[in-house]
Amino acid sequence: MNLVKHIAIYSIVLFLLVLSPIQAQSTGIWFDDISTTVSLSDDEADSLMTYLVDVVIDGNRSTSYPAQLPTIDSPQIIFLSVSDSIRQAHVFMGRGDSLRLAILDAVRQLDTLSPLFNPQWLKLDFVTSVEQRNLTTYDTQVELERSLYGLAFEEVSNLAFLPEELVSITLVDSSNDIRIDNIHEYLTEQHRPERLDETATNPTIYRFGTLGYFSDGTSTTQLYRGNRLTNDITSDDLLSAMALGGDYLRDAVKPNGQFVYSYLPKSNRDDNGYNILRHAGTTFSMLEVYEITQDPALLASIEQVLGYLVNQVRPCTGFITGDSALCLVEDDEVKLGGHGLAILAISKYTSLTGDDTYLSIAQGLAEWIVGSQDDAGNAVHKISFSSNMDSGFVSGYYPGEAIFGLMRLYAIDGDDRWLQSAVATARYLILIRDGDVPADELEHDHWLLYGLNEVYRAEPDPIYIDHAEKIVTAIMGAQLTDAPYPDWNGGFRSPPTAAPTATRIEGLCATYHLFRDFNDSADLDRMLTALILGAQFQLTAQFQPESVMYLQDPQRALGGIRKTLTNYEVRIDYVQHSISNLICIAGLIE
């Protein structure tokens, strides 16, 4: 056999070793044997995870099991998940007549990994509760909260999956259907031989609860729903999350300057669709990150996406008179909100870099806004670029976006037309659009709150303070503070959702600055409590190492903000709004 064939065979064996962990086969312990569950103190958990870091990440297989740990001499099942941070984690199920033997059983299986496999992250899960269920067939829905409970099948199958596997790989879908096709595909990808007998009648399954701990080799974190719960946040925590989100956006920029608008981590694919308005808003948030980090790689990506943005600008004809008016066009549509956020992004870029290359474009977009307003201050929201026809569409957020953008442009060039247009729009919204709306039914208009903070500072009027107070009261009244699950607190809607939560916290934070400076009667303590609670939820919703390790491409999702704690879609505006308010709150608690 020649050298080339030797190398080829070795490479295949090595590939299989890296991807093919062998599950425990011989202990005779299964989920119906579990009667005593694990309960560890913080010190015991730290000691156990320190041991596992030494064994798994540092590779010291001969390290002794900590003598100070409780033995728990009853049947136990644990799961040890190991990732190199690049590929999907390997999950080893350890079983034994005691906690020590169960852990050592899992550790023994590490020897099936290639010596070239480089563990970076590890997660330990104890089985804390077991409930047996009998089904008619595997096609029957399983009644379990799939992100809180794992699923095991009959002992002969040798199959059990953590809650994080059920969600990340959709082994059980959102309708609580067992996805046998996904289970078999997952087992094949992991080079595992086990299969479910799809013809089984009256099969037994086990719903089990878990207690999880994660370590990246430097610190240990207890988990809930596979995520870290953050109770005492610091400015550094928020800025670290902000930087991670900035990295996600930087890496989501395509060569043509567009973003990967929506990423679906479970299937590792991009979703179709685009929105130039959100492109502009995301560009602004990246500039906020750059203002703090001064990362040249981030600035390079910003200039790419800003270049794409200005390339969508066309001279306006017909609808607005004046040679200098410009339109931001996407799919033959021109949107008031798109103009506002494009002006915002260009103004931020100009003020940060001193480069006024795009300033005339922002001014041309502002000309369109001013020209589209009627005498009451109401602007057209959307037109067809080719026909110059008003579509009749009305957005609750476009006017606030326009106010914010105009005020930031006014701060740069001092053109009074932008200020007066912003003032007219704000008064229209307060006195006409929202004039008769009960306070608890007001739109949670974060962009308007941003705008009112700016407008009041330039042209003080008590109506801006009063209206901001009404919106803030409505926002705080809708925030989850006593939710059925601890990781829902701080969010908005049920289940809490990324964009509604992040945007409301943004508006609340902008108004905190306004009230701190000009409203002596404001309950700033209550506002700060709501802001911190909102930040805690967003840290939970952000993809961190422990929540990406079961995905096909962990690094790609890292730093993104998912739609909900179980819907893993990452859209650029989810990240945009979160990092903007994390920056704002970090400044408050510093």
Secondary structure, 3 states (H helix, E strand, C coil): CCHHHHHHHHHHHHHHHHHCCCCCCCCCCCHHHCCCCCCCCHHHHHHHHHHHHHHHHCCCCCCCCCCCCCCCCCCEEEEEEEECCCCCCEEEEEEECCHHHHHHHHHHHHHHCCCCCCCCEEEEEEEEEEEEEECCCCCCCCCCCCCCEEEECCHHHCCEECHHHHHHCCCECCCCCECHHHHHHHHHHCCCCCCCCCCCCCCEEEEEEEEEEEECCCCEEEEECCEECCCCCCHHHHHHHHHHHHHHHHHCECCCCCECCEEECCCCEEECCCCHHHHHHHHHHHHHHHHHHCCHHHHHHHHHHHHHHHCCEEECCCCCCCCCCEEEEECCEEEHHHHHHHHHHHHHHHHHHCCCCCHHHHHHHHHHHHHHECCCCCECCEEECCCCCECCCCCCCHHHHHHHHHHHHHHHHCCHHHHHHHHHHHHHHHHHHCCCCCHHHCCCCHHHHHHHHHHHHHCCCHHHHHHHHHHHHHHHHHCCCCCCCHHHCCCCCCCCCHHHHHHHHHHHHHHHHHHHHHCCCCCHHHHHHHHHHHHHHHHHHECCHHHHCCCCCHHHHCCCEECCCCCCCEEHHHHHHHHHHHHHHHHHHC
